[in-house]
């Protein structure tokens, strides 16, 4: 009877989570998660949460750690996006390029290595109480693309930068967490504090409209943003053991507003057509100096089940939702108002006072399943899968943040225990659904383009190596 009531309660929560528009990780520039075991099980870990990574997935699980533990983890990842631009002006058969090559293009190939550490202590003085700290990276994205060259006949004497579209985003999380069990060990509560440090940089081409004829109707601007800052939030969770075979988890992660300080530099590349000799075929640099802005990161709400049908087998299921829609725009105090109007160089249709770095992303839902099987006393194998929607609409999609399409993720992993040490490994493949965008869109009607039309494909390969010492 207790199990039946618990199941009804769980699915009621699932219904509310999926169909409440205000419900609130993944998507955008977020990584799939942390912890070799949790990743191996597809991120379906809220209902199990039985190692250090519970600090991220469901902090209530830390109350049931059998021992104190330290962990060292290394996460490697390789983004494999590809982009075939379809960026033209004109109609029908009368299309002409504006600087983007009609070919399949790739970013600079680079792998990334991200460490994480944790230490959690099981306090013997207080029964069922554990606490400690974790250090990990929940957000990471970096790429460099060679996409743009001024169109033929533009006659600029200075070469445009080779890497004209760049992304460099990393957010670190310092995460003290505590948990306590109640009801003779059937229920536990946990909470953690997220102290986050962000480095957020983007570089792109902005095409400023003019009143000149082709190929001078747009002057390219090298737009380079660099910011950093801090933010703070929290997470909390509940874990309920309905029976020795069945348990439920519920977790919430608060939204975080990152207070950024940064600098936006812009260089406009002028053709020889302009009448001022000091700009003829040259560039002019503009900077807004230091400014302040806010990066609004999403909250996350999720529930999970862990079921042990056999002594050696564990099955898990999670569903979660993230409110990426709060990331509407980044106010970068654009300097287009300060670009001088040189005769009729810049178009009067440009409205720089309305210019912002637009996101206008959507809320997303994620479904995860996973399993673990003990082959022997020391060896375990794991597998998992998750499906997650893309958060970025076509109207603001560019390759700077290539959350290309809805994602299917496949995971396999294993672990081996040797005395007080556990060694584990996970491999993950995230395959994105192909995306095609057919037209240029000026979403906020400021005279500047907010997307990049073309065909996008994306895959992410990653591995996680973990060493846990229990004492």
N, C-alpha and C positions, 0 to 999 in steps of 0.2 A: 504493500500500500504506500509506504514511504517513497519507494522508487517511482511508482506511478505518479504521485503528486509532484515529485521532483522533475520528472519528464514534462509534465504539463506546465510547470513553472518555467522550465527552460525554453520551451517552444513559444510560450507567451512572450518571453523576453525577446526571442528571435523575431517574432512578428512585429513587436514594437520597434526593434532596431532597424528592420528592413523598410518599414513603411512610415516611419516618422521622419518627416523632412528635416527636422532639426537634429537628427542623430549625427553623431560624429564618429592602419597607417599604411602607408604604401602609396604608390603612384607618384607622379611628379618627379622630384629628384630624391625621393626617399629610397633607402636600401630595403631589401626584403625583410630584414630583421637582424637579430644577433644570436650567437650561440650555435655551435655545431649540431647539437642534438635537436634543438628547436627548428633549425633550418632543414635538417634532414627529414623532419616530420612535416615539412611543408608550412611551417609556421602555425600548425594546429597544436598550440602549446598552452593555451590559457587554462584548460581543464586539467593539465598535468603539472606543469611548472615545477619540476623537481630538480633543477640545478640553478646555478648562479644567474642564468639568463632570465629567470623568473622576475628579476628586478625590472626587466623591460616588458615582458609579456603579461605577467600577473604577479605582483609582489607578494600576494598572500601565500604563494607556494613556498616562499623561503622559510616559513614557520615549520615546515615538515622536512627540512634538510636533516638527514640522519647524522651528519657530522659538520664541523666547521670545514671550510674549503677555500683554497686559493686557485685562481685560474689565470692562464695566459693563452690568448687566442690570436691567430693571424688570419685575416680575411683578404683574399686576393680576388680581384675582379677585372674583367675585360669587357668594355662596351664595344659592340660591333654594329653600329648603325650604318646605313647607306642611304644616299639621297640622290634622286634624279630630278634636277630642277625643271620646272615648266613655268618659267617666269618671263612673260612676254607682254608687249603692248600691241594694240591693234585688234582687228576682228577678222574672223574667218581665215581666208588665205593670206591676209595682209598682216601677219604677225612679224614682229621684229624683236630681237633680243635687247636687253638693257644691262648686260654685264654678267649674266649667269650662264655658264656653259650647259648645253643640252647633252649631258653625259652623266653616267653613274659615278658619284663621287664618294669618297671615304675620308674620315678624319685621320689625323696622325695616329698611328697604332701605338697604344701604350697600355701597360698593365699597372694596376694600383695595388698597394699593400697597406692594409689598415690593421693596426694592433688594437686589442682591447684587453683589459685587466680587471680583476675583481678579487675581493676578499670579504667573506662573510663568516661571522662567528656565531656559534650556537651557545647562548648564555646558559650555563648550568645553574646559575643563581635564580633565574626566572624560567620556570617550566614553559616550554613551547615558544620561547622568544628567541628570534634571530635578527641580526642586523649587520650591516657592513656598507661597502661602497663598491660601485662598478664604474668603469671608464670605457666608453665605447663611442662609435661613430654611427648615428642614425641616418645621416644624409651625406651623400658624396656624389659629385658629378664633375668630370673634367674632360674637355675635348678641345681640339684645334682643327679648324677647317680652312682650306684654301678654295674659296668659292667665287670670289668676285674680281673682275677686272673691268675698268671703264670701257664702254662699247667702242667699237672701231670708229675712228674719226674724232674721238673726244679730244685728242691733242693736249694731254696733260704732260708736262715735262718731268714730273716726279712720279715714280712707280708707286702704285697702291700697295699697302702691306701684304705680304704673302699670306699670313694667317689672319683673315679678316673677320672670322666668326669664332669666338672663343668662349668657353665656359669654365669657370673654376669655382666650385662650390664645395665647402666642407663644413660640417657642423659637428662639434665634439660635445659629448654629454658627460658631465660629472654627476653621478647618481647615487647619493646615500639613500639607503632603503632599510625599512624595519618591518617585521611581521610577528604576529602573535596568534596562537591557536586558542580556541574556546570550545565549550560544550564537549569536554573530554576528548578533544582532538578531532571532532567532526567538522568544525568550522574554523577557518582562519581568516584574518584580516591583515592587509599589508598596505603600506604607503611609501612612496619615494619622492624625492625632490630632484627635479631636472635643472641643473645649472649648465646652460648651453653657451658655447662660444662659436660664432659664425665668421667665416671668411667667404664673402659673396662677390664674385666678379663676373662680368659679362662684357663681351666685345661684339659689335655687330656693324653692319653697313646700314646707314640711314640715307634714303634717297630724298633729298629736299627738292620739291617741285619749283620750277622756274617758268619764265615766260619766253624762253628761247625755243627755237625749233629743234627737231631731232638732229643730232644725238645729244643735244644739250638741255633737253627738257627736265632732266634731274641732275643735280650736282651731288656726287657721293660724299658722305660724311663718315669718317672713321670715329665711331661712338664707343668710348672705352670707360667702363664703370668699375670702380674698385671700392668695396666697403668692408667693414668688419664691425662686430659688436657682440653684445651679450643679451641673453634672455633667461627667464626663469619660469618654470611651471611645475607640475606634479603629476603623479599617477597613483592610482589606488586600485585595490582588487579584493575579491572575495573568492574563497575556495571552499566548497562544501562536499564532504564525503558522504554520499547517500548510502553507500554500502561498501564492503571491501572490494567490490568489482566496479563501482560506478562513482564518478565524482564530476562536479560541475564547477566551472570557473567563470567569473565575470570581472572585467577590468575596464578602467577608464583612464585615458591620458588627456590632460588638459591642453587646450590651445596655448601657444606661446607666441608672444610678440617680441621679435628680436629688434632691439634698438640699435640701429646701424649708424655709423659715422663713415662718410666716404667722400669720394672725389669723382667727378665726371669730366673727362677731357674729350674734346671733339676737334677734329681736323677736317676742314672742308677742302676738297680738291677742285680747284678752278680750272676750266679749260682756257685756251687762248682767246676765246670769243669775247671775254670780258674786256671792257675798255680801259680799266685801270692797270697801268703797266706793272705796279707792284703786286698785282694778283694774277697777271697774265701767265697761265699755265702752271701756277704754283699752288701752294697750300697756305691756309691760315689756321692757326691754332687758337682754340677758345677753351676756357676752363671756368667752371663755376666755383673753384676752390672747394673747401670742405662744406659738407652739408649733412643734415640728419634726416633719416627716414625710418620706416618701420616695415619689417618683413613679417607677415602674418602667417605663421605655421599652423597646420591643422590640429584639431583634437582627434581622438580615436576612442571608439566604444566597441567592445567585443565580448563575446561569450564563447565558451567552449565546453566540450565533453571529453572525458577520458574513460574508456571502458576496457576492462581486463577479462575477456571471454575465457582465456586460458591463463595458467600460471605464468607462462613464458611470453605471452602475447599482449600487447597494449595497442589499442586503436583510439584515435583522437579525431575530433572534428571541431572546427572553429568557424565563426562568421563575424565579420567586423565591418565597421563603416568609418570613413574619415571625411571630415568637413573641409575639404580643400577649397570650397567656394569662398571661404573667408580670405583667401589670397586673391584679391581683386586687382590690385595694381601696386606698383612700387613708385612712390612719388620721388623722382630723382631731380626735381627742380631744373628741368631742361633749360638750356640756354638759347634755344632758338629765338627767343625774344631779343636776345642780345646780338644775333647775327645782323650786321649792318645791311640795309637795303641798298645795294650798289646799282644805281640807275634802276633798271627793271629786273635785276638778277633773280631775286627770290619772288615766288608767286605770292599774290595777295590772298590766295586761297589757304595759305598756311596759317594754322591757328595754334601757335606754340604754347599759349597760355593753357590750353587743354591737353597738352602732351604729357603722357605718363608712360611708364613701362607697363603695358597691360598684361594681365594674366587671365582674369575672368574664368577661373577653372571651375570644374564641377565636383560635387560630392561623389564618392565612389564606395562600392561595396566589395568585399573580398571574402571568398570561400576557401577553406583549407581542410585537407584531410591528411592523416599520417598514421604511421604504424611503426612499432618496434618489436623485434622477435629476438629472444635470447637463444643463441645457438648452443651455448654452454655456460659454465659458471662465469667465464670472463669475457666472452665475445658476444656482441650484439650487432644485428643489422637493422637498418632503418630505411624508410622510404616515405615520400610525401609528395603532395601536389597542391597547388593553389591556382585559383582563377581570380583575376582582378581587373577591374575596368580601368580604362585610361581616363585621366582627369582633365585633359587639355582639349578644348574644342578646336575645330578647324580655323575659326576666326582669329585665334591668337597663337596658332601652332607654328613654331620654327624649330630648326634642328639644335638650337641652343639648349633646350631641355627635351630630349627625344623620347618622351613617353608616347611612343608611336601609336600603340593601339592596345586593345584588351589583351591581357597577358595570360598565357598558360605556362606554369612553372613546374618543372620536374626535378625531384631531389632524390639522391641516394647517399647513404652514409653508413659508417660502422664505428664501433668503439671497442677498445680492449682495455681491460682492467688488470693491472699488475700491482698487487699489494695495495698501497694507498694512492696509487696513481691511476688515472684514466686518460687514455689517448683516444682521440676521436677525429674523424675526418668527414667532410660533407662536400659533395659536388652538386652544383645547381645550374640548370639551364632555364633561362627565362626567354620564351619566344613570344614576340609581339605580333599581333595581327597587322598586316600591311595597311598603310594609310595612303589615300590619294586625295590631294587638294587641287581643285581645278581653277580657282580664281584668287586674285589679290584682293584683300579686304582691308579697308580702313575702318576698323571697328568703332572708334570713338570720334570719327569725322574731324580729325585734327590735321589732315593733309598728309599724314605719314602712314606707311603700310605697317600692319600689325602681324602679318603672317607671311609664310614663304610657300607658294604653291609648288607642287611636285609630287613625286612618289617616294614614300619612306618605308624602309624596312629596318628591323632592329632585333638583335639577340644579345643577351647578357650571359657570359660564362663566369662562374665564380666557384671558389673553393674556400673552405674554412678548416683550419687546423686548430685543435684545442688540446690543452694539457690541464687537467684538474688534479690538485693534490688535496686529499681529505685527511683530517686529523681529529 
